[in-house]
């Protein structure tokens, strides 16, 4: 198998560091393949830039994985918006060329899952962050902490053989993107 080329489209500045850490973890445990990965600058799912980023990646032979927060909007609505506004008219023959991973309402939900916190009813990211801050006994929580916190708690979970659902989805998206399924 050759080099897998993945273009990650992200919606915030901490997502790149988080994806780098997740790739490092899954390459040693789940996917043994060389990767050429590129990252977009942060882009909102409603922005016309997203379509341009998708086209850029596809034209250069990358498969595209979009990682975005839902910001409290139903995930199905965000997925439909991305497909209808940015993907549908590109006439992509292979559905594995563009994958969409959504965190509802934000990427902090992934950390909450690792901490076994029930934030399923959270309507905004502030609620999730407050729950995390309280659980970790932190005076303040800021999103720049997210990549290192997820890495630390994910490694602990994987040591006992427990793969969280967000990581399963991430691994599956990368596997499909790389033609490993």
C-alpha positions, 0 to 999 in steps of 0.5 A: 500500500502506498502513501495515504493522502488526507486533507483535513478541513478544520473549523478551529485553530486547536483542531489541527493539533488534536488531529495530529495527536489522534493520527499519532495514536491511531498509526501505532494501534489501528492504521499502519500506513504512511500518511501525507496529511495537509490541513486547511486554515480554520473555516466555518461550515457556512463559509464559501471557503469550505467548498474551495478547500474541498476542491483544492484537496480533491484536485491534488489527489487527497481525500478530504476529512472535514472535522467540525463543531455543530455549535448546537445545531442538529448534526444531521442539519450540519451534515446536510448543509455541508453536502448541499452547499459544498460537496453535492455539485462536485460530482464525486464518484467515490463517497470515500473521497469526502468524509464528515466528522461532527462533534456535537456541540463542540470538540470538547464533547470528545473529551467529555466522552473520555471522562465519562461525562454525560453531556448529551443534552448540552445545547452549547459548548459553554455547558460542555466546557463548564462540565469538564472544568468542574470534573477536572477541578479546574478554575478555568478551562480554555480550548487550547488545553483540549489536544493535550487533555484528549491525548492524555485521557485517550491513551489511558482509555486505550490502555484498558482496551476501551475505544471511545465512539469518537475515535472509532468514527475517526479511525473509520473515516481515515481507513475509508479515506485511505482505501483500507476497508 
